[in-house]
Amino acid sequence: MAKDKSHKKVLEKLENFVSPYRVTSGKKFKLKNFDPNDTHKISSEDKPQAKELLARGTEWLSALQDKLYAQGKWSVLIIVQAMDAAGKDSTIKHVMSGINPQGCDVHSFKVPTKEELNHSFLWRYASKTPERGRIGIFNRSYYEDVLVVRVHPEQLGTSGIPDELITKNIWDERLEDIANFEKHLIRNGTIVLKFFLNVSPDEQKKRFLERIEKPEKNWKFSSADLKERAHWDEYQKYYEAAIKATATEEAPWYVVPANAKWYTRLIVAAAIAERLGIADIEYPKINDDQRADLKVAYDKLIGESEE
């Protein structure tokens, strides 16, 4: 696909949108250098154009998914992380709107069960990774175990880990485990894309108030959201640490501005389409014997209609 001139032009256009937010190395990464309000100089008046681009992106994603499923070689794991009210659910809904549900699975991970706690922290996630030909979406993921659990380290006490293994190095060790796990997935044919929807505290406050003020959105709000908001600075610190430790060329992070939802969706769609567009994903090619079989079947079917 990437060799075709028209596709190259599309990829170049997508690259212009995506590259400012892609993180492939943690050496110089600072979360404060990414503006949650950024819209790539696209004003709110240009939203119709952005929606049109999003529509094109979802159409292309649909076509790519069809090839992914038919080829049956690669799988795609999309990880979406964010603070509360950053727009994870709506982004997944809009970006994946053109995807065939039969080839896509979305997993939202809640508080681990007793069975899950009796295994390593990666166990429950490994069993949900997508099989070849499919797209898997993690709405929150194993990164929660170096974010929420790091903000609330008392949760380690319920994990069943031997006390002598809970040292000051545990977070670096877990980040190393995550990086190695993603490397393992990539080496076995899984394309890994990770998105941090970067919302500001002011925008989060605005969305929380909206959830309280609008009856149809009351169900979205929980008092626990405010408790986590009180740890904002800690979460930012640990998100930065996680991205620094696990961003690679093969498994990049995308720190996506999330204050304007329409722009968030555009960037996420563009990033997925670009990554799949440069991968070797095509419909399976048939050999001469298969082509001959098709010719026999075709002639037989045509013959039926002429009888």
C-alpha positions in Angstrom: 0.0 0.0 0.0 2.7 2.5 1.0 4.3 2.1 -2.5 1.2 3.4 -4.3 1.6 7.2 -5.0 -1.9 8.1 -3.9 -1.4 6.3 -0.6 2.0 7.9 -0.1 0.3 11.3 -0.4 -2.3 10.3 2.2 0.5 9.0 4.5 2.4 12.2 4.2 -0.7 14.2 5.1 -1.3 12.0 8.1 2.3 12.2 9.2 2.0 16.0 9.3 -0.8 15.7 11.8 0.6 12.9 13.9 4.3 13.5 14.2 4.1 16.4 16.7 2.5 14.0 19.2 4.4 10.8 18.6 7.0 9.8 21.3 9.5 7.1 20.3 12.1 7.8 23.0 11.9 8.9 26.6 15.3 10.5 26.7 14.1 14.1 26.4 10.4 13.6 27.0 8.7 16.1 29.3 4.9 16.0 29.6 4.8 19.7 30.2 6.0 20.3 26.7 2.7 19.0 25.3 -0.2 21.5 25.2 -3.7 20.0 25.9 -5.2 22.9 24.0 -3.2 22.3 20.8 -5.2 21.9 17.6 -2.4 22.2 15.0 -3.5 25.7 14.1 -6.9 24.4 13.1 -9.5 26.8 14.5 -13.0 25.8 15.7 -14.3 27.3 12.5 -12.5 24.6 10.7 -14.2 21.8 12.6 -16.3 20.7 9.5 -13.0 20.1 7.6 -11.7 18.2 10.6 -14.9 16.1 10.7 -14.5 15.4 7.0 -10.9 14.3 7.6 -12.0 12.1 10.4 -14.7 10.5 8.2 -12.0 9.7 5.6 -9.8 8.3 8.2 -12.4 6.0 9.6 -13.2 4.9 6.0 -9.6 4.1 5.4 -9.4 2.3 8.7 -12.3 0.2 7.7 -10.6 -0.8 4.4 -7.4 -1.6 6.3 -9.2 -3.7 8.9 -10.7 -5.7 6.0 -7.3 -6.5 4.7 -5.9 -7.2 8.2 -8.7 -9.8 8.8 -8.3 -11.3 5.3 -4.5 -11.6 5.6 -4.6 -13.0 9.1 -0.9 -12.4 9.8 -0.9 -9.2 12.0 -2.9 -8.1 15.0 -3.3 -4.6 16.4 -3.3 -3.6 20.0 -4.5 0.0 20.7 -4.0 1.2 24.3 -6.0 4.3 25.5 -4.9 5.9 28.8 -6.1 9.2 30.3 -7.2 11.0 33.4 -11.0 10.8 34.1 -13.2 12.8 31.7 -10.5 13.0 29.0 -12.7 11.4 26.4 -11.5 7.8 26.2 -15.0 6.2 25.6 -16.1 8.8 23.0 -12.8 8.7 21.2 -13.0 4.9 20.8 -16.6 5.2 19.7 -16.0 7.8 17.0 -12.7 6.6 15.7 -13.7 3.0 15.4 -17.2 3.8 14.1 -16.5 2.3 10.7 -14.8 -0.9 12.0 -16.5 -4.2 11.6 -17.4 -5.3 15.2 -16.6 -8.9 14.3 -13.0 -8.0 13.9 -12.5 -5.8 16.9 -12.7 -6.3 20.7 -12.7 -3.5 23.3 -11.7 -4.4 26.9 -12.2 -2.2 29.9 -10.3 -3.4 32.9 -11.8 -2.9 36.4 -10.6 -3.7 39.9 -8.8 -7.1 39.6 -10.5 -10.2 40.8 -9.1 -12.6 43.4 -8.1 -15.0 40.6 -6.3 -12.2 38.7 -4.5 -11.1 41.9 -3.2 -14.6 42.2 -1.2 -14.2 39.0 1.4 -11.7 37.8 0.0 -8.2 37.1 0.3 -8.8 33.4 -1.6 -12.0 33.4 -5.2 -10.7 32.9 -4.0 -8.4 30.1 -2.0 -11.0 28.2 -5.1 -13.2 27.8 -7.0 -10.4 26.1 -4.4 -9.4 23.5 -5.9 -9.7 20.0 -5.4 -12.7 17.8 -4.1 -12.5 14.3 -6.3 -10.5 11.9 -8.1 -8.6 14.7 -7.9 -5.3 16.4 -7.9 -5.1 20.2 -8.5 -2.0 22.2 -7.6 -1.6 25.9 -9.6 1.1 27.5 -7.1 1.5 30.4 -4.5 -1.2 30.6 -1.6 -2.7 32.4 -0.3 0.8 32.7 -2.8 1.3 35.6 -0.4 -0.9 37.6 2.3 1.7 37.4 -0.2 4.6 37.7 -3.2 4.0 40.0 -1.3 1.5 42.1 1.7 3.8 42.3 -0.5 6.7 43.5 -2.1 4.3 46.0 0.8 1.9 46.9 -1.3 0.4 49.7 -2.9 -1.7 46.9 0.3 -3.6 46.6 -0.6 -5.1 50.0 -3.6 -6.9 48.5 -1.8 -8.2 45.4 -0.3 -11.2 47.1 3.3 -10.3 46.1 5.8 -11.5 48.8 6.7 -8.6 51.0 10.4 -9.0 50.2 9.7 -8.3 46.5 8.0 -4.9 47.2 11.1 -2.7 47.2 11.8 0.8 46.1 12.7 -0.6 42.7 9.3 -2.2 42.0 8.0 0.5 39.7 11.1 0.5 37.5 10.9 -3.3 37.4 7.2 -3.2 36.4 8.0 -0.6 33.7 10.8 -2.9 32.4 8.3 -5.8 32.4 5.8 -3.8 30.4 8.5 -2.8 27.9 9.6 -6.4 27.5 5.9 -7.6 27.2 5.3 -5.1 24.4 8.5 -6.2 22.7 7.3 -9.8 22.9 4.0 -8.8 21.3 5.7 -7.0 18.5 8.1 -9.8 17.8 5.0 -12.1 17.4 3.2 -9.9 14.9 1.2 -7.4 17.0 1.3 -3.7 16.1 1.2 -1.8 19.4 -0.1 1.9 19.5 -0.4 3.7 22.8 -2.4 6.9 23.3 -2.4 9.3 26.3 -5.3 11.7 26.0 -3.8 14.8 27.5 -6.5 16.8 29.2 -5.9 19.9 31.4 -7.2 20.1 35.0 -9.4 23.1 34.0 -11.0 21.1 31.2 -11.5 18.1 33.5 -13.3 20.4 36.0 -15.5 21.8 33.2 -16.5 18.3 32.2 -17.1 17.1 35.7 -19.4 20.1 36.3 -21.3 19.2 33.1 -21.8 15.7 34.3 -23.3 17.0 37.5 -25.4 19.7 36.0 -26.9 17.6 33.2 -29.2 14.8 34.4 -28.5 12.6 31.4 -24.8 12.6 32.3 -25.2 12.1 36.1 -24.4 8.4 35.7 -20.9 9.3 34.4 -19.9 11.0 37.6 -18.5 9.4 40.8 -17.2 10.9 44.0 -14.2 8.7 43.5 -13.4 11.0 40.5 -12.8 13.9 42.8 -10.6 11.8 45.0 -8.4 10.9 42.1 -8.3 14.5 40.9 -6.7 15.5 44.2 -3.7 13.4 43.1 -3.4 15.2 39.7 0.3 16.2 40.1 1.2 12.6 41.1 -0.6 11.2 38.1 1.2 13.6 35.7 4.5 12.6 37.3 3.9 8.9 36.9 2.5 9.2 33.4 5.6 11.0 32.4 7.7 8.2 34.0 5.7 5.5 32.2 6.0 7.2 28.8 9.7 7.8 29.3 10.4 4.2 30.2 8.3 2.5 27.4 8.2 4.8 24.4 10.0 3.1 21.4 10.0 3.3 17.7 8.2 0.0 17.5 5.7 0.8 20.3 5.3 4.6 20.3 3.2 6.7 22.6 1.0 9.5 21.2 0.5 12.3 23.6 -2.8 13.7 22.1 -4.3 17.1 23.0 -7.6 16.3 24.6 -9.2 19.6 25.5 -10.9 19.7 22.0 -12.6 16.4 21.5 -13.0 16.8 17.8 -9.3 17.2 17.4 -8.5 14.3 19.7 -10.5 12.0 17.6 -8.8 13.2 14.4 -5.3 12.6 15.7 -6.1 9.2 17.1 -7.7 8.1 13.8 -4.8 9.6 11.8 -2.2 7.8 14.0 -3.9 4.4 13.6 -4.4 4.8 9.9 -0.8 5.9 9.3 0.7 3.0 11.3 -1.5 0.5 9.5 -0.8 2.2 6.2 2.9 1.7 6.4 2.6 -1.9 7.6 2.7 -4.9 5.2 -1.1 -5.4 5.3 -2.6 -6.5 2.0 -5.2 -9.0 0.7 -3.7 -12.5 0.4 -2.2 -13.2 -3.0 -3.3 -16.5 -4.7 -1.1 -18.9 -6.6 -1.7 -20.3 -10.1 -3.5 -23.4 -8.9 -5.9 -21.3 -6.8 -6.5 -19.0 -9.7 -7.3 -22.0 -11.9 -9.8 -23.3 -9.3 -11.4 -19.9 -9.3 -11.7 -20.0 -13.1 -13.4 -23.4 -12.9 -15.8 -22.3 -10.3 -16.6 -19.1 -12.2 -17.3 -21.0 -15.4 -19.5 -23.4 -13.6 -21.6 -20.7 -12.0 -21.9 -18.8 -15.3 -23.0 -22.1 -16.9 -25.7 -22.5 -14.4 -27.2 -19.1 -15.2 -27.3 -19.9 -18.9 -29.1 -23.2 -18.5 
